[in-house]
Amino acid sequence: MTKSTIDAREISKFNALSSRWWDKNGPLKTLHDINSARLEFIEKYSTIKQSVILDVGCGGGILAEAMAERGGVVSGIDADDDAIITANTHAVAHNLSINYQAIPIEDFEGISFDLITCMEMLEHVSDPELVVHHCFRLLKPGGKLFLSTINRTLKAYGAAIIAAEYILGLLPKQTHDYDKFIKPGELASVLRREGFELIALEGISYNPFSRQAQLCKSVDINYLMCAVKP
């Protein structure tokens, strides 16, 4: 039996939000707010323009569209069929050519990519290491993988769950499961085990009142990693 990265409960959570991906003041607004910081990190360690890019767990296409607008040749995959419909509809309406497919990464076969992004996704799958394994498979030698997720700390629990979901209402309740948060050291070990070399680790700070996000040194809550396939 083929291993799967799909967590049906997680798919169900986001399926219920499929029509709200592009509502910048809606339940997924924080993804819009942090997108500039994610792009800054990607462009700090690679070049988007003319790179062949795969966005894994692309959702409604927030990051994929931004990379396409910067000249990337972008494909996006997600296990949520409705998210892909939303992503494709929005891209077509904005005259962007993005190859979207509703498929989990373990079933995806295609060309090798210069860059793979997997943002705010690892904490929502059943097997994060399997995702990393298939990212390695799909990258060209010298290709780079960009990841972002949430640290498993009390500070992250307070910020990403208690504050974001229950006090400030930035996210729907039960968006996150603390047990699925991943410590940077754990993710670095997974990357090395799967054959990657770690290049960079940085945090993201987010002010929910100004709705501004920026890269920072602290990785206590949200963090990004960049790794290369030798």
MOWOWO-V203061 format. One record per run of one state. SS is the DSSP state (alpha for helix, beta for strand, coil for the rest). FROM is the first residue (numbers start at 0). TO is the last residue. If there is no record, write none. Layout:
SS;FROM;TO  SS;FROM;TO
This chain:
coil;0;6  alpha;7;14  coil;15;16  alpha;17;19  coil;20;27  alpha;28;32  coil;33;33  alpha;34;44  coil;45;50  beta;51;55  coil;56;60  alpha;61;68  coil;69;71  beta;72;77  coil;78;79  alpha;80;92  coil;93;97  beta;98;101  coil;102;103  alpha;104;106  coil;107;111  beta;112;118  coil;119;120  alpha;121;123  coil;124;126  alpha;127;137  beta;138;149  coil;150;152  alpha;153;166  coil;167;176  alpha;177;179  coil;180;182  alpha;183;192  coil;193;194  beta;195;206  coil;207;210  beta;211;215  coil;216;220  beta;221;228  coil;229;229
